[in-house]
């Protein structure tokens, strides 16, 4: 399956819910002094909390966390790790179903 891009806003804290792979995935992104961190829920159940987001690095990596796929940020202008100021353009969040199986 092809990767799907998740639209984000350039704000330091955001929470959104998106339907993916037949589930409702809640994503919370929070910018801290040490980087951008993500927390993920699937159908209301916490799966992964406080994961550091890095360029082209899958967030979930293992099926045991209960998510149907995986997420990664991609820097479209280089290889920097994501920060909130570029979330509406430079840093793209992609989702790929079955990636962590």
C-alpha positions in Angstrom: 0.0 0.0 0.0 1.2 3.5 -0.7 2.0 6.0 2.0 -0.7 8.5 3.0 0.2 12.1 4.0 -1.4 13.4 7.2 -2.0 17.1 7.1 -0.7 19.1 10.1 -0.6 22.7 11.4 2.5 24.7 12.3 1.7 24.9 16.0 3.8 23.7 19.0 1.0 21.4 20.4 -1.7 19.7 18.4 -4.1 16.8 18.7 -5.9 15.2 15.8 -7.9 12.1 15.0 -7.8 10.5 11.6 -9.4 7.3 10.2 -6.7 5.0 9.0 -6.9 1.3 8.1 -10.4 1.0 9.6 -9.4 2.5 12.9 -9.5 5.9 14.5 -6.0 7.0 15.2 -5.4 9.9 17.6 -2.1 11.7 17.2 -0.7 14.3 19.7 2.4 16.2 18.7 4.2 18.4 21.2 7.3 20.5 20.7 9.7 20.5 23.6 13.2 21.9 24.0 14.7 18.6 23.1 12.6 17.9 20.0 9.2 17.1 18.6 7.4 14.2 20.4 4.4 12.1 19.3 1.9 10.1 21.2 -0.5 7.7 19.4 -3.9 6.1 20.3 -5.8 3.5 18.3 -9.6 3.4 18.9 -9.1 5.1 22.2 -6.4 2.9 23.6 -3.0 4.4 24.2 -0.4 2.6 22.1 2.8 4.7 22.1 3.5 7.8 24.3 6.2 10.4 24.1 8.2 9.1 21.1 10.9 11.4 19.7 10.3 12.3 16.0 13.3 12.1 13.7 13.6 12.5 10.0 12.8 9.4 8.0 12.6 7.2 11.2 9.5 5.1 11.7 7.7 5.9 15.0 6.1 2.6 15.9 8.4 -0.1 14.5 6.7 -3.1 16.1 3.2 -4.6 15.7 3.0 -5.4 19.4 1.9 -1.8 20.1 -1.5 -2.4 18.4 -1.3 0.0 15.6 -2.2 -1.1 12.0 0.6 0.7 10.4 3.5 3.1 11.1 4.2 6.8 10.8 7.4 8.8 9.8 8.3 12.4 9.2 10.1 13.3 6.0 12.1 16.5 5.6 11.3 17.7 2.1 14.2 20.2 2.1 17.0 18.1 3.6 17.5 15.7 6.5 16.7 17.8 9.6 14.6 16.4 12.4 11.1 17.9 12.4 10.1 20.9 14.5 6.7 22.5 14.7 7.5 25.6 12.6 7.7 23.4 9.5 4.8 21.1 10.1 2.5 22.8 7.5 5.0 22.4 4.7 8.6 21.3 5.1 8.1 18.3 7.4 5.5 15.8 6.0 4.0 13.1 8.2 3.3 9.9 6.3 1.4 6.8 7.3 1.9 3.3 5.8 -0.5 0.5 6.5 1.1 -2.8 7.6 4.6 -1.2 7.8 5.3 -2.4 11.4 4.1 -6.0 10.9 
